[in-house]
Amino acid sequence: MNQVKKVISPREAGRILGRGTATIEQGLRDGTFPVGTCFKTKSNRFVYIIPEDAFNRFLRGEIAGRTKPC
């Protein structure tokens, strides 16, 4: 059974980290932000997904950087 996982927005992640929303979004697009992902819709908009549990593990230092862009 699939469970819906809680996600946080790039805005919320930025607020917690003391960074701007655009910085988090760019990091997700170019692979430098270590948690979450993004994808481009048919209308050329990006959708950003940051799982809350992974973000919390990142804050605790349990997750290292990511190198693959989306």
C-alpha positions as CSV (number, residue, x, y, z in Angstrom):
1,M,0.0,0.0,0.0
2,N,1.3,3.4,-1.0
3,Q,1.4,6.0,1.7
4,V,1.3,9.8,1.1
5,K,4.4,11.3,2.5
6,K,4.6,14.8,3.9
7,V,6.5,17.3,1.8
8,I,7.7,20.8,2.5
9,S,7.9,23.6,0.0
10,P,11.1,25.3,-1.2
11,R,9.8,28.4,0.6
12,E,9.6,26.5,3.9
13,A,13.0,24.9,3.4
14,G,14.5,28.2,2.6
15,R,13.0,29.8,5.7
16,I,14.4,27.1,7.9
17,L,17.8,27.3,6.3
18,G,18.0,31.1,6.1
19,R,18.0,31.0,2.3
20,G,15.7,32.3,-0.4
21,T,13.1,30.2,-2.2
22,A,14.9,30.7,-5.5
23,T,18.1,29.4,-4.0
24,I,16.4,26.1,-2.9
25,E,14.6,25.8,-6.2
26,Q,17.9,26.3,-8.2
27,G,19.6,23.8,-5.9
28,L,16.9,21.2,-6.7
29,R,17.2,21.9,-10.4
30,D,21.0,21.7,-10.6
31,G,21.5,18.9,-8.1
32,T,23.3,20.8,-5.4
33,F,20.5,20.7,-2.8
34,P,20.9,17.2,-1.3
35,V,17.2,16.3,-0.6
36,G,14.2,16.4,-2.8
37,T,13.6,16.5,-6.6
38,C,11.9,18.5,-9.3
39,F,10.4,17.9,-12.6
40,K,9.2,20.1,-15.5
41,T,5.6,20.0,-16.6
42,K,4.3,20.1,-20.1
43,S,3.7,23.8,-19.6
44,N,7.4,24.3,-18.8
45,R,6.8,24.9,-15.1
46,F,8.9,23.2,-12.4
47,V,7.3,21.2,-9.6
48,Y,9.5,20.8,-6.5
49,I,9.2,17.9,-4.0
50,I,11.1,17.9,-0.7
51,P,10.1,15.0,1.6
52,E,9.8,16.2,5.1
53,D,11.5,13.1,6.6
54,A,14.5,13.4,4.3
55,F,14.8,17.2,4.9
56,N,14.8,16.5,8.7
57,R,17.6,13.9,8.2
58,F,19.5,16.5,6.2
59,L,19.2,19.0,9.1
60,R,20.6,16.4,11.5
61,G,23.6,15.8,9.2
62,E,22.5,12.3,8.1
63,I,22.3,13.1,4.4
64,A,25.3,14.2,2.3
65,G,25.1,16.2,-1.0
66,R,23.6,15.1,-4.3
67,T,25.2,15.5,-7.7
68,K,22.5,14.4,-10.2
69,P,20.4,17.3,-11.7
70,C,16.8,16.8,-12.4
